Amino acid sequence: MKRSQSYYLKRVSACVEKLRSGENVNIETISIDTREGMKKVFNEYLEGLWLRIGDTAFNKIDYRNTTDYLFEQLEINT
């Protein structure tokens, strides 16, 4: 990773929140290095989010679908 872990966690969080609000996130416009860093911290992001809001809220307020979609896009485009 070329940047700090915090940087990539913030990028993942920003993408998730944009997707949750109905905005489009074009993964291909994010540099390959950044996408790779985002993939490396993705599990940590999920764990922190899940611990913060809990399992029920994670599923009810659409984080599950959104994070699954984002991770899939990172996998396809990296």
C-alpha positions in Angstrom: 0.0 0.0 0.0 1.4 3.3 -1.0 -0.7 5.4 1.4 -1.9 5.0 5.0 -4.4 2.4 6.1 -6.6 5.3 7.3 -6.7 6.8 3.8 -8.0 3.5 2.2 -10.6 3.1 5.0 -11.9 6.6 4.3 -12.1 5.8 0.6 -14.0 2.6 1.2 -16.4 4.5 3.6 -16.9 7.3 1.1 -17.8 4.9 -1.7 -20.2 2.9 0.5 -22.0 6.1 1.7 -22.3 7.3 -1.9 -23.7 4.0 -3.0 -26.1 3.9 -0.1 -27.4 7.4 -1.0 -28.1 6.3 -4.6 -25.1 8.0 -6.2 -22.9 6.2 -8.7 -19.4 5.2 -8.0 -17.3 4.5 -11.1 -14.6 2.2 -9.7 -12.6 2.4 -12.9 -11.8 6.1 -12.2 -10.0 5.1 -9.0 -6.4 4.3 -9.5 -5.3 0.7 -9.4 -3.1 1.3 -6.4 -6.0 2.8 -4.5 -8.3 0.0 -5.5 -5.8 -2.5 -4.2 -5.4 -0.6 -1.0 -9.1 -0.5 -0.6 -9.4 -4.3 -1.0 -6.7 -4.8 1.6 -8.6 -2.9 4.3 -12.1 -4.0 3.3 -12.4 -6.6 6.0 -11.2 -4.2 8.6 -13.8 -1.6 7.4 -16.6 -4.3 7.6 -15.6 -5.3 11.1 -15.4 -1.8 12.4 -18.8 -0.9 10.8 -20.4 -4.1 12.1 -19.1 -3.5 15.6 -20.3 0.2 15.5 -23.8 -0.4 14.2 -24.5 -4.1 15.0 -25.6 -7.0 12.8 -29.3 -6.1 12.6 -28.7 -2.5 11.5 -26.0 -3.7 9.1 -28.5 -5.8 7.3 -31.6 -3.5 7.7 -30.1 -0.2 6.5 -28.6 -1.7 3.4 -24.9 -1.9 4.3 -24.9 -5.6 3.5 -25.9 -5.2 -0.2 -23.9 -2.0 -0.6 -20.6 -3.5 0.7 -21.1 -6.7 -1.2 -21.6 -4.8 -4.4 -18.5 -2.6 -3.8 -16.3 -5.5 -2.9 -17.5 -7.3 -6.1 -16.6 -4.2 -8.2 -13.2 -4.0 -6.6 -12.6 -7.7 -7.3 -13.6 -7.3 -11.0 -11.6 -4.2 -11.6 -8.4 -4.9 -9.9 
